Amino acid sequence: MSASLIARFGRSVTLKSYAAGSYVNGFWVEGALTTSTITASVQPLTPRETLLLPEGDRQREWLKLYSTYQFKVQKDGTMNQSDRIVVDGKEYFVMKCTDFTSHNSLGIKYYRADICSVNPANS
C-alpha cells in the first residue's frame, strides 16, 4: 500500500499520543497527551488474522491501519503508553506496528498498525 493510495483512499482518524513519562521526586508522572489527526486506511482483520491472535483477545474488536505515521507501541518493561486511535467514536490501543519501509524496493515509507478496542464491552 503506497503513500499515494493511503492519501487517496484513507480517511481522517484521531491520534492520541503520550510523550514519554518520567519519575519526579520518586513518583511516576505521565507524559503530556497530544491529539492530532492523521490519514489512514482503516480495514478489519481477515478471519485468518483473527485466528492468529491470542485466544483471550479474539473477543475484542480489531482493525488494521495503513499510514505514513510511525505508531508508538508500549514496550515491555517500560511505563510509556502506546498510541491510541479514535475511529468512528471508538477508542483503540495500538498493539503492533510493522514498518514496511525496508520491505519494498521503491523506498515508500508506510506502516501497518494492528489496533484493538480499549473496552471490549463497547465492541
N, C-alpha and C positions, 0 to 999 in steps of 0.2 A: 504494500500500500504506500504509494508515494505521497510526498507532502502536498503536491497539487491536487491529488484525489481527496486527501483529508480536507483541504480548504474548500473544494467543490462540493463534496457530499457530507462533510462533517456538520456538526451543529454546535452551538454555544452551550457549554456546561460551566458550572461554578466550581472553582478550585479553592479549597481551604487548606492553606499550608502553614505549618507552625515553624518558626525559627527554632534553632537548637536551644534547648533549655540548659540550665546550669544550677549548681549549688551556690546559694548565697547564705553565708553565716550558718552553714550546716543544713539548710533547708532547700529542697528542690523547688525551683521556680520555672514554670513553663515558659517557653519562648513565645514571642508575640504572634498572634494569629493574623495572617494576611489573606484577604479574599480577593480573587480575581476571576476573570472569565477567559477560558481557553476554547479553542475549536478542536473537536474530537469526533471521530466516527464511533458511534455507540452501537454495539451489537451484542446479542445474547450469546452465551456459551453454547456450543453444539452439545447434543446429548453425549457424545463421546468425551468431550472435555469435562462435562459434568461428572461422568463416571470416574474420571481421574482425580477428582477432589477427595480429600479425606472424608470418610463416611459421616462424621459429625457435622460437616459443613455443607452437605448437599441440600439441606432444607432451606438454606439461605438463598436469597436472590443474588445471582452472579451475572456480571456483564463484563465485556472486554471493550477497551477503548484503544483506538489508534490515534496518536497525536505526535506533534513535533516537540511537545513538552516532556522533559525527563522527570517522571514522578518520583517522589521520595517514598521509600518503604522503611518501616521500622526494622532495625537490625537487632538480632538477639544480643542481650547484654547491654543495650543502651536504653535510655529513658526517652529518647526523641520519638516523636509521633510520625506515623505515616500521613501522607496527604489524604484529604477527604474530598470526594467529588459529589456534587449535588446534581442529580439528573431527574427531571420531572418532579421536583419537590422531595425526592427521596435521597437520603444521605448514604454514601458508600465509603468503605475503607479501601485504600489501595493496598492489596495484598502481595502483588508481584509486579515488577516492571522489567520488561525484556527490551534490550537495546538492539535494534535492527540495523544500526549504522554500519557495523562491521560485517553484516551478513549479506550485503549486496555490493555489486561491483560499480554501481553508479554513484555511490557516496551520498545517497539520500538519507537524511537524518530523520528517523522517526522511531517511536517507542510504542509498545503494547503494554497496557496496564490491565491486570485482572482485578476487578473490584467486587466486593461483596457488601450486602446491606448491613448497615450498622445495627439495626434492630430487626431480628428475624420475625418478630410478631407483626411488623408492618409490611412484610414482603407479600 
